[in-house]
């Protein structure tokens, strides 16, 4: 509201609020984006009917830029905004109109797979603001001639962009504040919770080599944990797959659910779903909730749970990241998540775990909340420490440095080797390497040696891109020119090794060669979902090349 206050004052009657200054909200979850979009659309309409909100979470396309142009508030994910801003030089005035950047779950910076994306997005947004201000100093006629976004104004372009981030408790919040150029950083410990939280970490034995059997043993212990800690009040059991939620809910309906006497209100809700399994569970006061369900069924479950008709709700992490449904008791069934045959089981993301725990305790209903983490004995001590807050967040940029530098070369932000080093000096990675050199293999190195190391990393990345014929380095090794492959790699988010394989293909390559290359590109390999197996098996029977 404050961002648009100046546009509201003195506005002629019947005129909408100017779209020269926009808000972008970045959340790691599509489910949370959808929830925020629904909620904020209603709230903004109450402030002023002309305020528009857009949810931009699909694949990048021209429609995405039109949605952004038509909105005051844009709700999106790090990956989506990364894809959009990789073409910012084509839409400099549009992307430059973002004057408030809100980042939820900023501790995602430390995530092994997604941290680099978020770090690059924040760096890029700062770059875009500097470029936009420089263009705002052009003459009015020249500026509007070049503008790709007609709603911009010189005053708006010259205004500062604010970055506001929130996260779970972090020990190095000051480093993140410095990275986003924030003037202040606030830390809120557990004493600020409206409802005190008690955390129990329950060791369930040793997983051994068969994680599946260990998970089954944990399922058998859930009813006893619910009876011990729920105090007869609402409970959420977080599972790590859609199938798990349905199976556990079905089991609980027979051994933990309420009596067959169903209230008329719950019977009415149960009769509205066409899912036979969900209906049977609802009749016993149990339900499940996951992203694979129809929106209508999810809303039915949410309504029944928030009304107190359901005693136990089995859900995936989508519920923790999205819909706000607190419960007296939260049970996290297992800390190991299956990520497909290519990856196997990995530990649960710490930020997601804390989000799940945060659902325990209902303000206005409970004087305390309880969270129980079910894990193996080997991991028990780690999760006892983690329940007190996240560990120090470290940068993951180094693992994707080549791809990140290429994106900036493609947009002509980096045009020589010295600019590559200057760009790295503006990253979260640069700040953390000074604070924790041991983590980055820089122990005992002087500041001069650290800078030399970073310069060599930048030069090595540029030389790799040059050898792969993605960029062109001038003979002096300083000037840089992006080639066609640089733009393709950046705009389509292709990893370096994959781009090398594609460029190395002969011009007369046939379908078989193309399939061989594509099948060996790691980034294109995805876990197969149950619903996809039949379609893929049918396709396999008809495919020519095997």
C-alpha positions, 0 to 999 in steps of 0.5 A: 500500500505504501508503495502506491501511496504517491500514485493514489494521492492527487489521482484524477477520479476514474483513473487507475493507479499508475503501473510505473512502480511494481512489486515482485514477490518471490516464493520457492513454492507454486502452492504458496504463490497461488495462495498469496495471489488469491489472498492479495488479489482480494485485499488489493481490490479492497484498497482500490479496484484498479490494483491488479495482481498477477501470478506468473509461475509457468514457462517463460513466454511473451504472455509472461511479459504481458502479465507483468506489464498489466499488473501492479503486484507480481507473484512468482518463483525464483526459477520463473523470475530467473527465466524472465530476467535473462532477457531483461535487456529486451524489456529493460523499462518493464523489469526496471519498473520493479521497485519493491522486491519481496523474497520469502524463504531467503535461506534458500540461498543455501540450497544445493540445487536452487540457491544459485538461482536465487543468488543470481536473480538478486544480483541481476535485479540490482544490475537492472536497477543501475541500468534503468537509472542510467537510461532515465537520464536520457532526454524524454524524447529519446527515452520514450523512443527506446522504451519497451514499456509505455507506463514508465515515468522518469521519476519512477525509473530514478527511484530506488528499489527496496529489497525485503527478505524473510527467512527462518532463524539464521545465524548469519542474517547480517551477511544476507542483509549486506548482500541485499543492501538492507539498512536493517536486519531484524531477528525474531527468536521463538519468544516472538511466537504467539503460541510456544512450541515444544519439539520432540525428536523421536528416534525410530531405530536404524534405517539400514539399507532398506529405507522402504521398510524403515518408512513402513515401520514408522507408519505403524508408530504414527497412531501411538504418537498421535495418541501421546501428543495430540491431547485429543486436538487437531493433528497434521502428519507430514509425509514425503509423497502423495502416495504416502499421504493417501496410504497413511490416511487410510490406515489411520481411518481404521485405527485412529479415526473417530466412530462411524457416527458422522456429523451432518456437516462432515457427511455433507463435505464427504459427499461432495468429493468423488474420490472414494478413498478420501470420502471413506477417510472423511467419514472417520474424521481423517483426510489427506491433502496434496498437490495432485488433488483437484483444487475443489477437493483440497478446499473441502479438506481445508474447510473440514480441518479448519472447522475442527471436523478432522482429527488427523490430516496427512499432507505433503510439504505443499501444505506447510509452504502454502495454505495456512492451516495450523494444528495443535500437533505436527508430526513429521514422518521421516527426514529422508525424501526419495528424489527418484532413481537417479538421486535416491534418498536425500535428507529433508530440506532444513527450511522445509522442516522448519516450515512444517514445525511452524504449523504447530500451535493455533493462535487463539485456540492453543496455549502451546503447540507440539512438533514431533520429528520422526527420524532414524537414531543416527540422525536424531542429534542433528535434528535436535540441533536443527529444531533450534534454527537453521545452520549458517547459510553458504553460497552455492554460486561456485557450482554454477559459475560458468552458467551464471557468467554466461548469462551476464555475458549474453546480456552484455553486462560482462564485456571484459574479464575485469567486469567478470570479477567486479560482478562476482564481488557483488555476490553473496558468495564474495561476502561469505568467502571473506567470512568463512574461507574454510568452507570454500577451501580458502583457509590461510589465504590472504585477501590478495590471494583470495582475489587472485583465486576469484580472478582465476575462476572467472578467467577459467570460466570464460576460457571454457565458454570460449573453447566451447564456441559459446563466447568469443574472447579477443586476442588480448584475452580481455574483450568478450563477445557473446555468440549465438550459443551464449544466447541459446544457453542463457535464455533456455537455461541450458547447462554448460556441459549440455550446451557443449554437447549440442554445439559439438553435433555435426550440422548433418546430425540425424534423429538418432544422434540427436536422441543420443545427445539428449538422453545423456544430458543430465538436466533433461532427466526427471523422475517418472511419476506414476501417472506418466508410466503408462504413456511412456510405456506406450511411446516406448513400444512405438519409438523407432530408436531404442 
